[in-house]
């Protein structure tokens, strides 16, 4: 199921609807049940007026001064098991092609754990998701709950029986150490 995205811009000094499209999710065999919508983003602060064209965003996570807006689905743990016959190399290449740079942030010895040089603003739209930090510290988030994540090591899990859907706005940040 896609999400409708309306984008505005400018033409001849006037505000316009630049596009009104359905954005389809990115899915990967290595991450069954997960869906990622890369809705909007750029690697530099925007300048107006603009025509409403999608800025370049070559990597999943933004650099300092960059931003990303998207929606992602965390499937129930029971649905998140990759197929037994999955070719790991092909699966990883698929993730890298659709979400460039994501795997480089993942910890191989702690599945799902990752740290990024970003501030992430998240809101749970539906379902229930668990946010885990260092040393097993965790909290359960439900629809309407928000998170401001300040470059912390974390992972998402879903112990329920329905997908958890979250909207996220990610800003690139400097890390001093």
Buried (B, 14 or more C-beta within 10 A) or exposed (E): EEBEBEBEBBEEEEEEEBEEEEBEBBBBBBBBBBBBBBBBBBBBEEEEEEEBEEBEBEBBBBBEEBBBBBBBBBBBBEEBEEEEEBEEEEBBBBBBEBBBEBBEBBEEEEEBBBBBBBBBBBBBEBBBBBBBBEEEEEEEBEEEBEBEBEBBBBBBBBEBEEBBBBBBBBBBBEEEE
